[in-house]
Amino acid sequence: MIKSKSMSRKFVNSFIIFIVVPFITISIIVNKLYEGVLVSHYNEKVEQIMEQLSMDIEIELRRISLDTAKVANEKELLPLVNGWYEEKDSVTKVEATEKIDAKLDYLYAYQGEINSIVFFSKNGQVFKYKEPLYKDDGEVKNSSWYKECIKNKEKVFSINNFNSSGDVNASRIDFLVGISPEYSWYNTATEFIYFEIKTEVLNSIYSRFTNDYVGKMIIVDSKGKIVISPDKDLLGKNISQVEYLKDINDKNLNSYKYKYKKDTKYISKYTSEKSDWTVINIIDYKVLTKDTSNIMKIFLFIFIGFNLFFILYCKTFFKDILKPIKELVKKMKDIKDGRLDEIANINTNLEEINELGSNYNKMLNDIKMLMIERDLKERERSKEEIKVLQAQINPHFIYNTLNVIKLMAMISKAESIRKVTDSFMKLLSATFRDESTFITVREELDYLDNYAEIMKVRFGNDFNLMIKVQEEVKELYIIKLILQPIVENAIIHGVNEIEGEKNIIISGYISEGYLIFEVEDNGRGMTEEEIKNIFAAKEKKETSIKHIGIENIRSRISLNCGEEYGVKIESEKDKYTRVKLILPVLMEKED
């Protein structure tokens, strides 16, 4: 017998010493040096771009603020608006509207960025120059932005992504400006003016500074809200809501690396001292350092050269690996085709390959054992089904039913005889007609009605069977004849032993993903000891319909549906007994 020995250590040590260590060491040193040069040049370029972009944005913000303040102090416009608030005559009001629109057209017609201007009076009147994108005036007045403007007269405030309506068109408005003018001789009623500025105002500036090499630019206002971004999902969010930006204000450096998911991002920022707006630049670190790939190609060729020499060294070693592995692959294909009789004989001088063959053989044996175990379980399930069905409909039950029919014949009630006989035949049909384990709840309740008709004749029609099952539950599927033995126990061992009104209530509903059935009677009830004895009835091997065991029902549920389903019993002596079935919610018949 060939003695097995491990060659993995020799192979790994040789590979590390002659190839891995030199290649990794040289690659890391050169790559880090070159990366440092690339990042340094990139920082210089991007800082200039962000500074220029920030200056252009400041100029645009200043211009917008001046235009806003101009309207708030327009001595010809505001009296017209104030007069419009108070005007009652509709014709005169239309004329006033035209004058105000003409004035605003004169002021802003040449500027395409104004989407709408809205004037709010202190008395609740609202004048709209062009239709704004928002739908609810009250929501604007209740916003913190509105209140802030009212508190600080003559000061311009801005807000971004104020979309009260959720309209798809609202995505065009990202920048909103508001001001509360002072009350004076020419402004007696207007307390707030609202401007909607089109996105293109800032986007036109932004577009001049974007290119593939620079990366992704994001513009953030003084409150940390993202105003402009190539990623539309980020618009309107606060930087604290973006994972790779939430700590940007805590960084002492103006640039840093951030590992995000599977990639690393290189982030730079520039904050304007005047407007406190921030320009953030984000670029994939791999894109930034892509030029280092040329250097890595050189080292790759070196690495290949080392490998060629090492392959010659390993040629004999691989022979002992490849041949047995190919044999194992062939055997695995046989398993795929369903042939489990092939046993691989692996015999090499490598310990690991021998162990692989041994584990493969063990796996085959385990699969065979699992298949045998599965077949045995299926047979046990079939036997259990047959046993339960035989216990539910047996000669004793048939004898009792025929005895009832005989008694009814003696007292010459032909219609009752027909009715009981029909019910009995339907029960027999339900038991022997179909081999399927599952039927609809509606069918199960029909069989239960037939059974109740027979039992009412047998016991003098002195109990009430009430069914409270939701309509949607009736279309679900349930194990066939699972409720009948529980109802029979409720009749014979529950309500039959008490005086007065005898009620049996069957409820069916869905709760927390389970189908629940409850069979409750107001009979003699049970003690905790009696309940334990019922679940232990399996050991007594009782098969009579009169004493059919709850444990038998629980076994049927477990075999057909799984261990998480089953039976629970709640009872109080001389008060009630409630049997609860916990079943799966089945929309279609299970095999």
C-alpha positions as CSV (number, residue, x, y, z in Angstrom):
1,M,0.0,0.0,0.0
2,I,1.3,3.4,-1.0
3,K,1.9,5.6,2.0
4,S,0.0,8.9,1.8
5,K,1.9,12.1,2.5
6,S,0.9,15.8,2.3
7,M,2.5,17.8,-0.5
8,S,0.4,21.0,0.1
9,R,2.9,22.6,2.5
10,K,5.8,22.1,0.1
11,F,3.8,23.5,-2.8
12,V,2.5,26.5,-0.8
13,N,5.9,27.4,0.7
14,S,7.6,27.2,-2.7
15,F,4.9,29.4,-4.4
16,I,5.1,32.0,-1.6
17,I,8.9,32.2,-1.5
18,F,9.6,32.4,-5.3
19,I,6.5,34.2,-6.7
20,V,4.0,35.7,-4.3
21,V,6.3,37.5,-1.9
22,P,8.5,39.3,-4.5
23,F,5.6,40.1,-6.8
24,I,3.4,41.5,-4.0
25,T,6.2,43.5,-2.4
26,I,7.3,45.2,-5.6
27,S,3.7,45.8,-6.7
28,I,2.6,47.4,-3.5
29,I,5.6,49.8,-3.4
30,V,5.4,50.9,-7.0
31,N,1.6,51.1,-6.9
32,K,1.5,53.3,-3.7
33,L,4.1,55.7,-5.1
34,Y,2.4,56.2,-8.3
35,E,-1.1,56.4,-6.7
36,G,0.3,59.2,-4.5
37,V,1.4,61.2,-7.5
38,L,-2.0,60.7,-9.3
39,V,-4.0,61.7,-6.2
40,S,-1.9,64.8,-5.6
41,H,-2.3,66.1,-9.2
42,Y,-6.0,65.3,-9.1
43,N,-6.5,67.2,-5.9
44,E,-4.9,70.3,-7.4
45,K,-7.1,70.2,-10.5
46,V,-10.4,69.4,-8.7
47,E,-9.8,72.1,-6.0
48,Q,-9.5,74.8,-8.7
49,I,-12.7,73.5,-10.4
50,M,-14.7,73.4,-7.2
51,E,-13.6,76.9,-6.2
52,Q,-14.6,78.4,-9.5
53,L,-17.9,76.5,-9.4
54,S,-18.6,77.8,-5.9
55,M,-17.8,81.4,-7.0
56,D,-20.2,81.2,-9.9
57,I,-23.0,79.8,-7.7
58,E,-22.5,82.6,-5.2
59,I,-22.8,85.2,-7.9
60,E,-26.0,83.5,-9.2
61,L,-27.5,83.3,-5.6
62,R,-26.7,87.0,-5.1
63,R,-28.4,87.9,-8.3
64,I,-31.5,85.8,-7.4
65,S,-31.6,87.5,-3.9
66,L,-31.4,90.9,-5.5
67,D,-34.3,90.1,-7.9
68,T,-36.4,88.8,-5.0
69,A,-35.7,91.9,-2.9
70,K,-36.5,94.1,-6.0
71,V,-40.0,92.7,-6.1
72,A,-40.5,93.1,-2.3
73,N,-39.6,96.8,-2.7
74,E,-41.4,97.5,-6.0
75,K,-43.4,100.7,-5.2
76,E,-45.6,100.4,-8.3
77,L,-46.2,96.6,-8.1
78,L,-47.1,96.1,-4.5
79,P,-50.0,98.7,-4.5
80,L,-51.5,96.9,-7.4
81,V,-51.3,93.6,-5.6
82,N,-52.7,95.1,-2.4
83,G,-55.6,96.6,-4.4
84,W,-56.2,93.2,-6.0
85,Y,-56.7,91.6,-2.5
86,E,-59.5,94.1,-1.7
87,E,-61.2,94.3,-5.0
88,K,-64.7,92.7,-5.0
89,D,-65.8,93.4,-8.6
90,S,-64.8,90.5,-10.7
91,V,-64.3,92.5,-13.9
92,T,-62.1,95.1,-12.1
93,K,-60.2,92.2,-10.5
94,V,-59.5,90.7,-13.9
95,E,-58.2,94.1,-15.1
96,A,-56.0,94.4,-12.0
97,T,-54.6,90.9,-12.6
98,E,-53.7,91.8,-16.2
99,K,-51.8,94.9,-14.9
100,I,-49.9,92.9,-12.3
101,D,-49.0,90.2,-14.9
102,A,-47.9,92.9,-17.3
103,K,-45.7,94.5,-14.7
104,L,-44.1,91.2,-13.8
105,D,-43.7,90.3,-17.4
106,Y,-41.8,93.5,-17.9
107,L,-39.6,92.8,-15.0
108,Y,-38.9,89.1,-15.7
109,A,-40.0,88.2,-19.3
110,Y,-36.4,88.2,-20.4
111,Q,-35.4,85.8,-17.6
112,G,-36.5,82.2,-18.3
113,E,-35.7,80.9,-14.9
114,I,-38.8,82.3,-13.1
115,N,-41.5,79.6,-13.0
116,S,-44.0,81.4,-10.7
117,I,-44.3,84.2,-8.2
118,V,-47.0,84.0,-5.4
119,F,-48.1,86.8,-3.1
120,F,-49.6,85.9,0.2
121,S,-51.7,88.6,2.1
122,K,-52.0,88.8,5.9
123,N,-55.8,88.3,5.4
124,G,-55.4,85.0,3.6
125,Q,-55.7,86.2,0.0
126,V,-53.2,84.7,-2.6
127,F,-52.2,86.2,-5.9
128,K,-50.4,83.9,-8.4
129,Y,-48.2,85.1,-11.2
130,K,-48.2,82.0,-13.5
131,E,-49.4,78.7,-12.0
132,P,-47.0,77.3,-9.3
133,L,-46.3,73.6,-9.0
134,Y,-47.4,73.3,-5.5
135,K,-51.1,72.6,-4.9
136,D,-51.8,73.5,-1.2
137,D,-51.4,77.2,-0.1
138,G,-52.0,76.1,3.5
139,E,-49.0,73.8,3.4
140,V,-46.8,76.6,2.4
141,K,-48.1,78.9,5.2
142,N,-47.6,76.1,7.7
143,S,-44.0,75.4,6.7
144,S,-41.1,76.4,8.9
145,W,-39.6,78.3,5.8
146,Y,-42.7,80.6,5.7
147,K,-42.6,81.3,9.4
148,E,-38.8,82.0,9.2
149,C,-39.4,84.6,6.5
150,I,-42.3,86.3,8.5
151,K,-40.0,86.5,11.5
152,N,-37.1,88.1,9.6
153,K,-38.6,90.9,7.4
154,E,-36.8,91.9,4.2
155,K,-34.5,89.0,4.4
156,V,-34.3,86.4,1.6
157,F,-34.6,82.8,2.5
158,S,-34.4,79.8,0.2
159,I,-35.6,76.2,0.4
160,N,-35.0,73.3,-2.0
161,N,-37.4,70.5,-3.2
162,F,-40.5,71.9,-1.5
163,N,-43.0,69.6,-3.3
164,S,-46.3,69.6,-1.4
165,S,-48.3,67.8,-4.0
166,G,-46.0,65.0,-5.1
167,D,-46.7,65.9,-8.8
168,V,-44.2,64.5,-11.3
169,N,-43.8,68.0,-12.7
170,A,-42.6,69.3,-9.4
171,S,-39.3,67.6,-9.9
172,R,-38.4,70.5,-12.3
173,I,-38.4,73.0,-9.3
174,D,-35.4,72.5,-7.0
175,F,-34.8,76.0,-5.8
176,L,-37.4,78.2,-4.1
177,V,-36.9,81.7,-2.6
178,G,-39.1,83.6,-0.2
179,I,-39.2,87.1,1.4
180,S,-41.5,88.9,3.8
181,P,-41.6,92.7,2.9
182,E,-42.0,95.4,5.5
183,Y,-45.5,97.0,5.8
184,S,-45.4,100.6,4.4
185,W,-47.4,103.1,2.5
186,Y,-47.0,101.1,-0.7
187,N,-47.4,97.7,1.0
188,T,-50.3,97.5,3.4
189,A,-51.3,93.8,3.1
190,T,-48.6,91.6,1.5
191,E,-46.8,89.6,4.1
192,F,-44.9,87.0,2.0
193,I,-43.7,86.6,-1.6
194,Y,-42.8,83.2,-2.9
195,F,-40.6,82.6,-6.0
196,E,-40.2,79.3,-7.9
197,I,-36.9,79.2,-9.7
198,K,-36.3,76.6,-12.4
199,T,-33.6,74.0,-11.9
200,E,-31.8,75.1,-15.1
201,V,-30.6,78.2,-13.4
202,L,-28.0,76.4,-11.4
203,N,-27.7,73.4,-13.7
204,S,-26.4,75.6,-16.5
205,I,-23.5,76.6,-14.2
206,Y,-23.0,73.1,-13.0
207,S,-22.8,71.6,-16.5
208,R,-19.8,73.7,-17.4
209,F,-17.7,72.0,-14.8
210,T,-18.6,68.3,-15.2
211,N,-16.7,65.7,-17.2
212,D,-15.8,62.1,-16.8
213,Y,-12.3,62.7,-15.4
214,V,-13.4,65.1,-12.7
215,G,-16.0,62.7,-11.2
216,K,-19.5,63.4,-9.8
217,M,-20.1,66.9,-8.5
218,I,-22.8,67.5,-5.8
219,I,-23.9,70.9,-4.6
220,V,-25.2,71.3,-1.1
221,D,-26.9,74.4,0.4
222,S,-26.1,75.9,3.8
223,K,-28.5,73.6,5.6
224,G,-26.9,70.4,4.2
225,K,-29.6,69.7,1.6
226,I,-28.5,68.4,-1.8
227,V,-29.5,71.0,-4.5
228,I,-27.8,69.6,-7.6
229,S,-26.6,66.0,-8.3
230,P,-26.3,63.8,-11.4
231,D,-28.0,61.1,-9.2
232,K,-31.7,62.2,-9.2
233,D,-32.4,60.0,-6.1
234,L,-30.1,62.3,-4.0
235,L,-32.0,65.5,-4.8
236,G,-33.6,67.1,-1.8
237,K,-31.9,64.7,0.7
238,N,-29.7,66.0,3.5
239,I,-26.1,64.8,3.3
240,S,-26.6,63.1,6.7
241,Q,-29.0,60.7,4.9
242,V,-26.4,59.6,2.4
243,E,-24.1,57.0,3.9
244,Y,-20.9,58.0,2.3
245,L,-21.5,61.8,2.9
246,K,-23.0,61.8,6.5
247,D,-19.6,62.3,8.1
248,I,-18.2,64.9,5.7
249,N,-18.6,67.8,8.0
250,D,-16.7,65.9,10.7
251,K,-13.6,65.5,8.6
252,N,-10.7,67.8,9.2
253,L,-9.3,67.2,5.8
254,N,-10.8,68.5,2.5
255,S,-10.4,65.2,0.9
256,Y,-10.5,61.6,2.0
257,K,-11.2,58.0,1.0
258,Y,-14.5,56.2,2.0
259,K,-15.1,52.5,1.6
260,Y,-18.7,52.2,0.3
261,K,-20.2,48.7,-0.3
262,K,-17.7,47.0,-2.6
263,D,-16.0,50.1,-3.9
264,T,-13.9,52.9,-2.5
265,K,-14.9,56.5,-3.1
266,Y,-12.5,59.4,-3.1
267,I,-14.3,62.5,-1.8
268,S,-13.3,66.2,-1.9
269,K,-15.1,69.2,-0.7
270,Y,-15.0,73.0,-0.9
271,T,-17.2,75.3,1.3
272,S,-17.8,78.9,0.4
273,E,-17.2,81.3,3.3
274,K,-19.9,83.7,2.2
275,S,-22.9,81.5,1.2
276,D,-21.8,78.5,3.3
277,W,-22.8,76.3,0.3
278,T,-20.5,73.3,-0.3
279,V,-19.3,71.7,-3.5
280,I,-18.6,68.0,-3.1
281,N,-16.7,65.9,-5.7
282,I,-17.0,62.1,-5.6
283,I,-15.0,59.8,-7.9
284,D,-14.5,56.1,-7.8
285,Y,-11.0,55.5,-6.5
286,K,-10.4,52.8,-9.2
287,V,-11.2,55.4,-11.9
288,L,-8.8,57.9,-10.2
289,T,-6.0,55.4,-10.1
290,K,-6.7,53.6,-13.4
291,D,-3.3,54.7,-14.9
292,T,-1.6,52.4,-12.4
293,S,-2.9,49.5,-14.4
294,N,-0.1,50.1,-16.9
295,I,2.4,49.6,-14.2
296,M,0.5,46.5,-13.0
297,K,0.6,45.0,-16.5
298,I,4.4,45.1,-16.4
299,F,4.5,43.3,-13.1
300,L,1.9,40.9,-14.5
301,F,4.3,39.8,-17.2
302,I,7.0,39.3,-14.6
303,F,4.5,37.3,-12.6
304,I,3.8,35.1,-15.7
305,G,7.5,34.5,-16.1
306,F,7.8,33.3,-12.6
307,N,4.8,31.1,-13.1
308,L,6.3,29.5,-16.2
309,F,9.4,28.4,-14.2
310,F,7.2,27.2,-11.4
311,I,4.9,25.2,-13.7
312,L,7.9,23.2,-14.8
313,Y,8.7,22.5,-11.2
314,C,5.1,21.4,-10.5
315,K,4.5,19.3,-13.5
316,T,5.0,16.0,-11.7
317,F,3.0,17.3,-8.7
318,F,-0.1,18.1,-10.8
319,K,-0.2,14.7,-12.3
320,D,-1.1,13.3,-9.0
321,I,-3.9,15.8,-8.7
322,L,-5.5,16.2,-12.1
323,K,-6.0,12.5,-12.9
324,P,-7.9,11.6,-9.7
325,I,-10.0,14.8,-9.9
326,K,-11.1,14.0,-13.4
327,E,-12.1,10.5,-12.2
328,L,-14.2,12.2,-9.5
329,V,-15.8,14.6,-12.0
330,K,-16.8,11.6,-14.1
331,K,-18.4,9.9,-11.2
332,M,-20.3,13.1,-10.3
333,K,-21.8,13.2,-13.8
334,D,-23.0,9.6,-13.2
335,I,-24.8,10.9,-10.0
336,K,-26.4,13.7,-12.2
337,D,-27.8,11.0,-14.5
338,G,-29.2,9.0,-11.5
339,R,-26.6,6.3,-11.3
340,L,-25.5,5.9,-7.6
341,D,-23.8,2.5,-7.9
342,E,-20.5,3.8,-9.1
343,I,-17.9,4.0,-6.3
344,A,-14.7,6.0,-7.0
345,N,-11.4,4.2,-6.1
346,I,-8.8,6.9,-5.5
347,N,-5.3,5.8,-4.7
348,T,-2.6,8.4,-4.9
349,N,0.4,9.4,-2.8
350,L,-1.4,12.7,-1.8
351,E,-3.3,12.6,1.5
352,E,-5.8,15.3,0.5
353,I,-6.9,13.5,-2.7
354,N,-7.3,10.3,-0.9
355,E,-9.5,12.0,1.7
356,L,-11.5,13.6,-1.1
357,G,-12.2,10.2,-2.6
358,S,-13.2,8.8,0.8
359,N,-15.6,11.7,1.4
360,Y,-17.1,11.2,-2.0
361,N,-17.9,7.6,-1.3
362,K,-19.3,8.5,2.1
363,M,-21.6,11.1,0.3
364,L,-22.9,8.4,-2.0
365,N,-23.8,6.1,0.9
366,D,-25.5,9.0,2.7
367,I,-27.6,9.8,-0.3
368,K,-28.7,6.2,-0.6
369,M,-29.6,6.1,3.1
370,L,-31.6,9.4,2.8
371,M,-33.6,8.0,-0.1
372,I,-34.4,4.8,1.9
373,E,-35.4,6.9,4.9
374,R,-37.6,9.0,2.7
375,D,-39.4,6.0,1.2
376,L,-40.0,4.5,4.7
377,K,-41.5,7.8,5.9
378,E,-43.8,7.9,2.9
379,R,-45.0,4.4,3.6
380,E,-45.6,5.2,7.2
381,R,-47.6,8.2,6.1
382,S,-49.7,6.1,3.8
383,K,-50.4,3.5,6.6
384,E,-51.4,6.3,9.0
385,E,-53.8,7.7,6.4
386,I,-55.4,4.3,5.9
387,K,-55.6,3.7,9.6
388,V,-57.3,7.0,10.3
389,L,-59.9,6.5,7.5
390,Q,-60.7,3.0,8.7
391,A,-61.1,4.4,12.2
392,Q,-63.5,7.1,11.0
393,I,-65.8,4.8,9.1
394,N,-66.0,1.3,10.6
395,P,-68.6,-1.5,10.9
396,H,-69.7,-0.2,14.3
397,F,-70.7,3.2,12.9
398,I,-72.4,1.6,9.9
399,Y,-74.3,-0.7,12.3
400,N,-75.5,2.3,14.4
401,T,-76.6,4.1,11.2
402,L,-78.5,1.1,9.9
403,N,-80.1,0.7,13.3
404,V,-81.4,4.3,13.1
405,I,-82.8,3.6,9.7
406,K,-84.5,0.5,11.0
407,L,-86.0,2.4,13.9
408,M,-87.3,5.1,11.6
409,A,-88.8,2.5,9.3
410,M,-90.7,1.1,12.2
411,I,-92.4,4.4,13.0
412,S,-93.1,4.9,9.2
413,K,-91.4,8.2,8.6
414,A,-90.4,7.7,5.0
415,E,-89.0,11.2,4.4
416,S,-86.8,11.0,7.4
417,I,-85.5,7.6,6.3
418,R,-84.6,9.1,2.9
419,K,-82.9,12.1,4.5
420,V,-80.7,10.0,6.9
421,T,-79.9,7.5,4.2
422,D,-78.9,10.3,1.8
423,S,-76.6,11.8,4.4
424,F,-75.1,8.5,5.2
425,M,-74.4,7.7,1.5
426,K,-72.7,11.2,1.1
427,L,-70.4,10.4,4.1
428,L,-69.5,7.0,2.6
429,S,-68.8,8.7,-0.7
430,A,-66.5,11.3,0.9
431,T,-64.5,8.5,2.5
432,F,-64.1,6.1,-0.4
433,R,-64.7,8.2,-3.5
434,D,-61.4,10.1,-3.8
435,E,-57.9,9.1,-2.7
436,S,-56.9,12.7,-2.3
437,T,-56.0,13.8,1.2
438,F,-57.1,17.4,0.7
439,I,-60.6,18.9,-0.1
440,T,-62.0,22.4,0.1
441,V,-63.3,23.7,3.4
442,R,-66.7,24.1,1.8
443,E,-66.8,20.3,1.0
444,E,-65.6,19.5,4.5
445,L,-68.5,21.6,6.0
446,D,-71.0,19.8,3.6
447,Y,-69.9,16.4,4.9
448,L,-70.1,17.8,8.4
449,D,-73.7,18.8,7.8
450,N,-74.6,15.3,6.6
451,Y,-72.9,13.8,9.7
452,A,-74.8,16.2,12.0
453,E,-78.2,15.2,10.4
454,I,-77.5,11.5,11.3
455,M,-76.4,12.3,14.8
456,K,-79.4,14.5,15.4
457,V,-81.7,11.6,14.6
458,R,-79.6,9.3,16.8
459,F,-79.7,11.7,19.8
460,G,-83.1,13.1,19.4
461,N,-82.3,16.4,17.6
462,D,-81.4,18.0,21.0
463,F,-78.2,19.8,20.1
464,N,-77.4,22.8,17.9
465,L,-74.5,22.8,15.4
466,M,-73.5,26.4,14.5
467,I,-71.0,27.1,11.8
468,K,-69.2,30.5,11.8
469,V,-66.6,30.2,9.0
470,Q,-65.5,33.2,6.9
471,E,-66.4,33.1,3.2
472,E,-62.9,33.4,2.0
473,V,-61.9,30.5,4.2
474,K,-64.4,28.2,2.5
475,E,-62.3,28.2,-0.7
476,L,-59.1,27.1,1.0
477,Y,-58.1,23.4,1.2
478,I,-58.1,21.2,4.3
479,I,-57.3,17.6,5.2
480,K,-60.4,15.5,4.4
481,L,-62.7,14.5,7.3
482,I,-60.5,16.2,9.9
483,L,-63.4,18.0,11.7
484,Q,-65.9,15.1,11.9
485,P,-64.2,13.1,14.7
486,I,-63.8,16.3,16.8
487,V,-67.5,17.1,16.4
488,E,-68.4,13.5,17.2
489,N,-66.4,13.7,20.5
490,A,-68.1,17.0,21.3
491,I,-71.6,15.4,20.8
492,I,-70.9,12.0,22.6
493,H,-68.5,13.0,25.3
494,G,-69.6,16.7,25.7
495,V,-73.1,18.0,25.2
496,N,-74.8,14.5,25.4
497,E,-73.9,14.3,29.1
498,I,-75.6,17.6,30.2
499,E,-79.1,18.9,30.5
500,G,-80.5,22.1,28.9
501,E,-79.4,23.8,25.7
502,K,-76.6,22.0,23.9
503,N,-74.5,24.0,21.5
504,I,-71.6,23.1,19.3
505,I,-69.9,26.1,17.5
506,I,-67.4,25.6,14.6
507,S,-65.3,28.7,13.8
508,G,-62.9,29.1,10.9
509,Y,-60.6,32.1,10.3
510,I,-57.1,33.1,9.2
511,S,-54.7,34.4,11.9
512,E,-51.0,35.3,11.6
513,G,-50.6,33.3,8.4
514,Y,-52.3,30.2,9.8
515,L,-55.7,28.6,9.1
516,I,-57.5,28.2,12.4
517,F,-60.5,26.0,13.1
518,E,-62.1,25.9,16.6
519,V,-64.8,23.4,17.7
520,E,-66.3,24.5,21.0
521,D,-69.1,22.9,23.0
522,N,-70.8,23.8,26.2
523,G,-70.7,20.3,27.6
524,R,-69.2,18.7,30.7
525,G,-65.7,19.9,30.0
526,M,-62.5,18.3,31.1
527,T,-59.7,18.6,33.7
528,E,-56.0,19.1,32.8
529,E,-55.5,15.4,33.6
530,E,-58.2,14.3,31.2
531,I,-56.7,16.4,28.4
532,K,-53.3,14.8,29.0
533,N,-55.0,11.4,28.7
534,I,-56.6,12.3,25.4
535,F,-53.2,13.1,23.9
536,A,-51.8,9.9,25.3
537,A,-54.6,7.9,23.5
538,K,-52.2,6.8,20.8
539,E,-50.7,4.3,23.2
540,K,-54.1,2.7,23.8
541,K,-54.5,2.0,20.1
542,E,-58.2,2.9,20.1
543,T,-59.7,2.7,16.6
544,S,-63.5,3.0,17.4
545,I,-65.2,6.1,16.0
546,K,-66.5,6.7,19.5
547,H,-63.0,6.9,21.0
548,I,-60.9,8.1,18.0
549,G,-57.8,9.7,19.5
550,I,-56.9,13.4,19.2
551,E,-53.3,12.3,18.9
552,N,-54.3,10.4,15.7
553,I,-55.6,13.7,14.3
554,R,-52.5,15.5,15.3
555,S,-50.4,12.8,13.6
556,R,-52.4,13.3,10.3
557,I,-51.8,17.1,10.5
558,S,-48.1,16.6,11.2
559,L,-47.5,14.1,8.5
560,N,-49.4,16.1,5.8
561,C,-48.6,19.6,6.8
562,G,-45.4,19.7,8.9
563,E,-44.4,19.8,12.6
564,E,-45.3,23.4,13.1
565,Y,-49.1,22.6,12.8
566,G,-51.2,20.6,15.1
567,V,-54.0,20.5,17.8
568,K,-54.6,22.4,21.0
569,I,-57.3,21.8,23.6
570,E,-58.7,24.3,26.1
571,S,-61.4,23.2,28.6
572,E,-63.0,24.0,31.9
573,K,-64.8,21.4,33.9
574,D,-68.7,21.6,33.6
575,K,-68.4,24.7,31.3
576,Y,-66.8,24.2,27.9
577,T,-64.3,22.4,25.7
578,R,-62.5,24.1,22.8
579,V,-60.5,22.1,20.3
580,K,-58.3,24.3,18.1
581,L,-56.8,23.0,14.8
582,I,-53.7,25.0,13.5
583,L,-53.4,24.4,9.7
584,P,-51.6,25.9,6.8
585,V,-53.3,28.3,4.4
586,L,-53.6,26.3,1.2
587,M,-54.9,28.0,-2.0
588,E,-54.7,24.8,-4.0
589,K,-54.9,21.1,-3.4
590,E,-51.6,19.6,-2.1
591,D,-50.3,16.2,-3.3
